[in-house]
Amino acid sequence: MNIYVSNLANYMKDQDVQDLFASFGAISSCKVILDRYTGASRGFAFVEMPGDEEGRAAIDQLNGKVIDGKALSVAVAKEREDRSFGGNRNSRY
């Protein structure tokens, strides 16, 4: 199960988020998304857990949990949408 976590405190790194989820079960991957130019956290992360039951328990327990004055938003991640802009890139107009 792929889980989307938002409203993270700016200081939180991959290991901090992984530590939050560790008590619910195995974690396949955990990635805090960083700004490509500054390297600073963008305030959200993706956590992948192999078990749906553990993932749902983590969502239920962590959604709304307040960390450093910020309430986490935790939900099942949506499938990534196609980000193409359409049209022919080789077109002159």
C-alpha positions in Angstrom: 0.0 0.0 0.0 1.3 3.4 -1.0 0.6 6.1 1.6 0.7 9.9 1.1 1.7 11.9 4.2 1.4 15.7 4.1 1.7 18.7 6.4 5.1 17.5 7.7 7.3 19.7 9.9 10.1 21.1 7.8 12.9 19.4 9.7 11.5 15.8 9.1 13.7 13.5 7.1 13.0 10.0 5.7 14.1 8.3 8.9 11.7 10.5 11.0 8.7 9.6 8.9 9.8 5.9 8.9 10.0 6.0 12.7 6.4 7.2 12.8 5.2 4.2 10.7 7.5 1.5 12.1 5.2 0.5 14.9 2.4 -0.4 12.4 4.5 -3.0 10.4 7.1 -3.4 7.7 8.0 -0.5 5.5 9.2 -1.1 1.9 10.2 2.5 1.3 9.9 6.0 2.7 10.7 9.2 0.9 10.3 12.8 2.0 10.0 14.9 -1.1 12.6 17.6 -1.4 12.6 20.8 -3.5 15.0 20.1 -6.4 16.6 23.5 -6.2 16.9 24.2 -2.5 17.0 20.6 -1.1 14.4 21.7 1.6 11.5 19.5 2.4 8.3 20.2 0.5 6.3 19.1 3.5 5.1 15.7 2.2 6.2 12.1 1.8 5.3 8.7 0.5 5.5 5.6 2.6 5.1 2.2 1.1 4.0 -0.7 3.3 3.7 -4.3 1.9 0.6 -5.1 4.0 -2.8 -3.4 3.4 -3.9 -4.1 7.0 -0.9 -2.5 8.5 -1.2 0.4 6.1 -4.8 1.0 7.0 -4.0 0.9 10.7 -1.2 3.5 10.2 -3.6 5.8 8.3 -6.3 5.5 10.9 -3.9 6.2 13.8 -1.7 8.9 12.2 -4.2 10.9 10.2 -4.7 14.1 12.3 -1.9 13.4 14.7 -0.3 16.7 15.7 3.5 16.9 15.4 5.1 20.2 16.3 1.8 22.0 16.0 1.0 20.6 12.6 -1.8 18.0 12.1 -0.6 15.3 9.7 -2.8 14.4 6.8 -2.4 10.6 6.0 -4.2 8.8 3.2 -3.9 6.2 0.5 -1.8 7.7 -2.3 -3.6 8.4 -5.6 -2.1 7.0 -8.8 0.2 9.4 -10.5 -1.5 11.3 -13.3 0.0 11.7 -16.8 1.7 15.1 -16.7 2.0 15.5 -20.5 1.0 18.9 -21.8 -0.4 17.6 -25.1 0.4 18.7 -28.5 3.5 18.0 -30.6 6.8 19.1 -29.0 8.3 19.3 -32.5 5.6 21.7 -33.7 6.7 25.3 -34.5 3.4 26.7 -33.1 
